[in-house]
Amino acid sequence: MHASRDHNPLAVDQNAMVAALRASAPYVHAHRGRTFVLHLPGEAAASPRFVDLIYDIALLASLGVRLVIVFGARPQIDGALSAAGLMPRFANGVRITDAAALACVRQAVGSLQMAYEAHLSTSLASTPMGGARISTASGNLVTARPMGVVNGVDHGHTGEVRRIDAASINAHLARGHIVLLSCIGYSPSGEIFNLVTEDVAGATAAALAADKFVLMHPGDAMHARFAESSPGLTVDAAQAMLDTENGDLAAADRARLEAAIRACKSGVERSHLVSFETDGALLRELYSRDGLGTMVAADTYDAVRTATPEDLGGVLALIEPLAEAGLLVPRSREAIELDIERYIVMARDGLITACCALMPYSEEAVGELACVAVHPAYRGGNRAAILLAEVEKRARAAGLTQLFVLTTRAPHWFVEHGFAPSSIDALPLAKRAMYNYQRNSAVLIKPLIAA
């Protein structure tokens, strides 16, 4: 007797693969033709995960992403200095590059660039890069200037980014090349400067108006290492993290987070900090809804907006299970469609993650907060509170002075957010006439104080 297909582990794995491919399809379409700037620190090239990371980068290129890789070389430079009998020298976290150190920088960076080019040239059928045929491009694409003397310290051949040759980089990308940039920059007078690669990467992302700026790092996800941090940070929240974790953030983590913030302030919508030590983290960050890394966004990741007719299916998907469980009053599809513009939704990559409705009773200057629902996968993320704040703002703008809510199971949450228990007699007349005594919902009211 043959084993059932449902109990065949291989069949289960294949089903999971099909489900994963289907789930990633919207991101494949969204990312094709987009420009991503990836920063890989020198530690990534020294990691056992490096080859797999290259395979994942090659897959991005095969899926039509325009890629710029900015690779760091700090440990490789330190190794070259040690081999030459020289001690690394730093001032305020910045390497001092004298003539002897510059020779080590050139040696380390040149060797590392050849390693990247060699790995990206792999096309053996026995590897994930079989048939990839990837071409790389590099050159004098970063113009630099000397850092000079800072606080009395001459930084020698250490420089700062002056200009990124965006036109040439875009021309390479248009030809299907992966562009490789390093910590090396050149001056108009022909000098060579050692740059901070996070600065190069951030300046490149800004100059190209990149769609994504990804900074790889060792260790766990950044948000997982710090208390009360979130996988999705606004620029302000990321800056607050920098300020409050001043003593705990390593210099390299600070440099990455500062680069992510600067890029977002310069017009890059999303910066992602992703661990290269977690297998497949780069792909999961870019091709799944929630990813594995820490994201810094120029705006909030979950967009809060008025619902449109196209959102009807998503709103129903949230409300109907709660209505069936008796947590919400059942509403027909037609009723929701008729009132769809009174609904407010939070959306993430097309998925409605939370919703609510504001039903005004203008004659009494009162509004009802109704249909508060959060997707099961996104509960515990403060979404209901964000929606409540938006409802209050809209209610005040409409001249309403109070909000009320009817609830059977969550009165404590509303009390914690400023509502007070009240009675049926306090409801607007029209709502009082429709009150369902069998449900026996608690009535809670919140006064709206002018903002």
C-alpha positions in Angstrom: 0.0 0.0 0.0 1.3 3.4 -0.9 1.6 6.1 1.7 -1.0 8.8 1.6 0.2 11.9 -0.3 -1.0 14.0 2.7 1.5 12.1 4.9 4.4 12.3 2.5 7.0 14.7 4.0 8.3 15.5 0.5 4.7 16.4 -0.6 4.4 18.7 2.4 7.7 20.4 1.6 6.6 20.9 -2.0 3.3 22.4 -0.9 5.1 24.7 1.4 7.4 25.7 -1.5 4.4 26.4 -3.7 2.7 28.5 -1.0 5.9 30.5 -0.4 6.3 31.2 -4.1 2.7 32.4 -4.4 3.1 34.6 -1.3 6.3 36.1 -2.7 4.8 36.8 -6.2 3.5 40.4 -5.3 7.0 41.3 -4.2 8.6 39.8 -7.3 6.4 42.0 -9.4 6.9 45.1 -7.2 10.7 44.8 -7.0 11.4 44.1 -10.7 13.2 47.0 -12.2 13.8 48.7 -8.8 17.1 49.9 -7.5 18.5 48.4 -4.3 21.7 49.5 -2.6 23.2 46.7 -0.4 25.9 47.4 2.2 27.9 44.3 3.1 30.4 44.8 5.9 33.8 43.1 5.8 32.6 40.6 8.4 30.1 39.3 5.9 32.9 38.2 3.5 34.6 36.4 6.3 31.4 34.6 7.4 30.6 30.9 6.6 27.3 32.3 5.3 29.0 34.4 2.6 28.6 32.1 -0.3 24.9 31.6 0.5 24.5 35.3 0.7 26.1 35.7 -2.7 23.6 33.1 -4.0 20.7 35.2 -2.6 22.1 38.4 -4.1 22.4 36.6 -7.5 18.7 35.5 -7.2 17.7 39.2 -6.6 19.5 40.0 -9.9 17.8 37.2 -11.7 14.4 38.5 -10.4 15.1 41.8 -12.1 16.4 43.9 -9.3 19.0 46.6 -10.2 21.7 46.1 -7.6 24.6 48.2 -6.2 26.8 46.4 -3.6 28.9 48.6 -1.4 31.3 46.3 0.5 33.2 47.1 3.6 36.6 45.8 4.5 37.4 46.8 8.1 38.6 43.3 9.3 40.5 42.7 6.1 42.3 46.1 6.4 43.1 45.3 10.0 44.5 41.9 8.9 46.6 43.6 6.2 47.9 46.1 8.8 48.8 43.4 11.2 50.6 41.4 8.5 52.6 44.5 7.8 53.5 45.0 11.4 51.3 48.1 11.7 48.8 49.0 14.4 45.3 50.3 13.3 44.8 53.9 14.5 41.4 55.5 15.0 40.2 58.9 16.2 36.5 59.3 17.2 35.8 55.9 15.5 37.3 57.0 12.2 40.4 55.2 10.8 43.5 57.4 10.4 45.0 56.4 7.0 48.6 57.4 6.6 50.7 56.4 3.5 51.6 53.0 5.0 48.0 52.3 6.0 46.7 53.3 2.6 48.9 50.6 1.0 47.2 48.1 3.2 43.8 49.5 2.4 44.5 49.1 -1.3 45.7 45.6 -0.9 42.8 44.5 1.3 40.1 46.1 -0.8 41.6 44.9 -4.1 41.7 41.3 -2.9 38.2 41.5 -1.5 36.8 43.0 -4.7 38.3 40.1 -6.7 36.6 37.7 -4.2 33.2 39.3 -4.9 33.7 39.3 -8.6 34.8 35.6 -8.5 31.8 34.5 -6.5 29.4 36.5 -8.6 30.9 34.9 -11.8 29.9 31.4 -10.6 27.5 29.8 -13.1 27.9 26.1 -12.5 24.8 24.0 -12.9 25.4 22.3 -9.6 25.1 25.6 -7.7 22.1 28.0 -7.1 23.8 30.3 -9.6 23.6 27.8 -12.4 23.1 29.8 -15.7 23.1 33.2 -13.9 25.7 34.9 -16.1 26.1 37.9 -13.9 28.3 40.8 -14.9 29.8 43.3 -12.5 31.0 46.8 -13.0 33.1 49.2 -10.9 35.4 52.1 -11.4 36.0 55.7 -10.3 32.3 56.2 -9.5 32.9 57.9 -6.1 34.5 61.3 -5.9 36.1 62.1 -2.5 37.7 64.9 -0.6 40.2 64.7 2.3 38.8 64.7 5.8 41.7 66.8 6.8 42.5 67.8 10.4 39.7 67.1 12.9 40.2 68.2 16.5 43.9 68.5 15.9 44.2 65.0 14.4 45.4 64.7 10.8 43.5 61.9 9.2 45.8 61.6 6.2 44.3 59.7 3.3 41.0 59.2 5.1 38.3 61.0 3.1 34.7 61.9 2.8 32.2 61.4 0.0 32.0 64.4 -2.3 29.9 63.1 -5.1 28.4 59.8 -6.5 28.5 59.4 -10.3 24.8 58.5 -10.4 24.6 58.8 -14.2 27.4 56.2 -14.8 26.0 53.9 -12.2 22.5 54.0 -13.7 24.1 53.3 -17.1 25.7 50.2 -15.8 22.5 49.1 -14.1 20.5 49.6 -17.3 22.9 47.2 -19.0 22.1 44.6 -16.3 25.4 44.9 -14.4 25.7 44.6 -10.6 27.7 47.6 -9.6 30.5 47.1 -7.0 31.6 50.0 -4.8 34.1 49.9 -2.0 35.6 52.2 0.6 37.9 53.7 -2.0 37.2 57.2 -3.5 39.1 59.4 -5.8 39.7 63.1 -5.9 39.7 65.3 -9.1 43.5 65.6 -8.6 44.0 61.8 -8.7 44.4 61.1 -5.0 43.1 58.0 -3.4 41.1 58.2 -0.2 39.8 55.6 2.3 36.1 56.3 3.1 33.6 55.0 5.6 31.6 52.5 3.6 28.3 53.2 5.4 28.7 56.8 4.2 29.4 55.6 0.6 26.4 53.3 0.7 24.0 55.9 2.1 25.2 58.6 -0.3 24.8 56.1 -3.2 21.2 55.2 -2.1 20.3 58.9 -1.9 22.0 59.8 -5.2 20.2 57.0 -7.0 16.9 57.6 -5.2 17.1 53.9 -4.4 13.9 52.0 -3.7 15.5 50.1 -0.9 18.7 50.6 1.1 19.8 47.4 2.9 22.6 47.3 5.5 23.7 43.8 6.5 25.2 43.2 9.9 26.3 40.3 12.2 24.4 39.0 15.1 20.7 39.0 15.8 18.2 41.5 14.3 18.9 45.0 15.7 15.4 45.4 17.2 15.7 42.1 18.9 18.7 43.2 20.9 17.2 46.3 22.5 14.3 46.6 24.9 11.1 48.2 23.6 12.4 48.4 20.1 10.2 47.5 17.1 10.9 45.7 13.7 9.5 48.8 12.0 10.9 52.2 13.0 10.0 55.7 11.9 13.0 58.0 11.4 12.1 59.7 14.7 11.9 56.3 16.5 15.3 55.3 15.0 16.8 58.5 16.1 15.4 58.0 19.6 16.9 54.6 19.6 20.3 56.1 18.8 20.0 58.6 21.6 18.7 56.3 24.3 21.0 53.4 23.5 24.1 55.6 23.3 26.1 53.4 25.7 24.9 50.1 24.4 25.1 50.4 20.6 28.5 49.3 19.1 30.2 51.8 16.9 29.4 49.7 13.8 25.7 49.5 14.7 25.6 53.2 15.3 27.2 53.8 11.9 24.6 51.5 10.2 21.6 53.1 11.9 22.9 56.6 11.3 23.3 55.7 7.6 19.7 54.3 7.4 18.3 57.5 9.0 20.3 59.8 6.7 19.1 57.8 3.6 15.5 58.1 4.7 15.9 61.8 5.3 17.4 62.1 1.8 14.4 60.6 0.0 14.9 56.8 0.3 11.6 55.4 1.5 12.8 52.3 3.2 16.1 51.3 4.9 16.5 47.7 6.1 19.0 46.4 8.7 19.4 42.6 8.1 21.6 40.0 9.7 23.8 38.1 7.3 24.2 35.4 9.9 20.5 34.2 9.5 20.2 32.0 6.5 17.9 33.5 3.9 17.2 36.7 5.9 17.8 39.0 2.9 15.2 37.2 0.8 12.7 36.9 3.6 13.1 40.6 4.4 12.5 41.6 0.8 10.0 39.0 -0.4 7.7 38.5 2.6 5.3 40.9 4.3 7.0 41.0 7.7 10.6 40.0 7.0 13.3 39.3 9.6 15.2 42.6 9.8 14.7 46.0 11.4 13.2 48.6 9.0 13.6 52.4 9.2 10.9 54.1 7.1 10.5 57.6 6.0 6.8 57.2 7.0 4.9 54.7 9.0 5.0 51.2 7.3 1.3 50.6 8.0 -0.5 53.3 6.0 -3.6 54.6 7.8 -6.2 55.9 5.4 -9.9 56.0 4.5 -11.2 52.8 3.1 -12.0 52.5 -0.6 -14.4 50.1 -2.4 -11.3 48.0 -3.3 -10.8 47.4 0.5 -14.2 45.8 1.0 -12.9 42.3 0.8 -10.1 43.0 3.3 -12.5 44.7 5.8 -15.0 41.8 5.6 -12.1 39.3 6.2 -11.4 41.1 9.5 -15.0 41.7 10.6 -16.8 38.5 9.7 -14.8 36.0 12.0 -15.4 38.4 14.9 -19.1 38.7 14.1 -19.4 34.9 13.9 -17.7 34.7 17.4 -20.2 37.2 18.8 -17.6 39.9 19.4 -19.0 42.3 16.8 -22.5 43.0 15.5 -23.0 41.2 12.2 -23.1 43.6 9.2 -24.0 42.6 5.7 -21.7 43.1 2.8 -24.1 45.6 1.4 -24.2 47.6 4.6 -20.4 47.8 4.8 -20.1 48.7 1.1 -22.7 51.5 1.6 -20.7 53.0 4.5 -17.2 52.1 3.2 -16.0 55.7 3.3 -16.7 55.8 7.0 -14.2 53.0 7.6 -10.5 53.6 8.4 -8.0 51.0 7.6 -4.4 50.2 8.2 -2.7 48.5 5.2 0.6 46.8 4.8 1.7 45.9 1.3 -1.9 45.6 0.2 -3.1 43.6 3.2 -5.7 45.2 5.5 -4.1 44.7 9.0 -6.7 46.6 11.0 -9.9 48.6 10.6 -12.6 50.5 12.4 -15.5 52.8 11.5 -16.6 56.3 12.6 -20.4 56.7 12.5 -21.4 60.3 13.1 -24.6 61.4 14.8 -24.1 65.1 13.8 -27.2 66.5 15.4 -26.0 65.4 18.9 -22.3 66.1 17.9 -21.6 62.4 18.9 -19.7 59.7 17.0 -19.7 55.9 17.3 -16.5 54.0 17.1 -17.5 50.7 15.5 -16.1 47.6 13.9 -12.7 47.7 15.6 -10.8 44.7 14.2 -7.2 43.7 13.9 -5.8 40.9 11.8 -4.9 37.9 14.0 -1.3 38.0 12.8 -0.9 41.6 13.8 -2.4 41.8 17.3 -0.3 43.2 20.0 1.2 45.8 17.8 -0.7 48.9 19.1 -2.8 49.1 15.8 -6.1 49.6 17.6 -4.7 52.5 19.6 -3.4 54.1 16.4 -6.8 53.8 14.7 -8.5 55.2 17.8 -6.2 58.2 17.7 -7.1 58.7 14.0 -10.8 58.4 14.7 -10.5 61.0 17.5 -8.7 63.4 15.2 -11.3 63.0 12.4 -14.2 63.3 14.9 -12.8 66.6 16.3 -12.4 67.9 12.8 -16.0 67.0 12.1 -17.1 69.0 15.2 -18.0 66.0 17.3 -17.6 66.3 21.1 -17.9 62.7 22.2 -17.2 59.2 21.0 -19.2 56.2 22.2 -18.6 52.5 21.7 -20.8 49.4 22.4 -18.8 46.3 23.4 -19.5 42.9 25.0 -16.0 41.6 25.5 -13.4 44.5 25.6 -14.6 47.2 27.9 -11.3 47.3 29.9 -9.3 48.2 26.7 -11.6 51.1 26.1 -11.5 52.3 29.7 -7.6 52.2 29.5 -7.9 54.5 26.5 -10.1 57.2 28.1 -13.6 55.8 27.8 -15.9 55.7 30.8 -18.9 53.4 31.5 -22.2 55.0 30.8 -25.8 54.0 30.1 -28.1 53.4 27.2 -29.8 56.7 28.0 -26.6 58.6 27.0 -26.7 57.2 23.4 -28.0 59.3 20.5 -31.8 58.8 20.1 -31.4 56.9 16.8 -28.8 54.5 18.3 -30.9 54.0 21.4 -33.8 52.9 19.3 -31.6 50.2 17.6 -30.0 49.0 20.8 -30.0 45.1 21.0 -31.0 44.2 24.6 -30.2 40.5 23.9 -26.5 41.4 23.3 -26.5 43.6 26.4 -23.5 45.5 25.2 -21.7 47.8 27.6 -21.9 51.5 26.7 -18.7 53.5 27.1 -18.2 57.2 26.2 -15.2 59.4 25.8 -15.3 63.2 25.7 -13.2 64.7 22.9 -10.9 67.5 24.1 -9.9 69.9 21.5 -6.3 69.2 20.2 
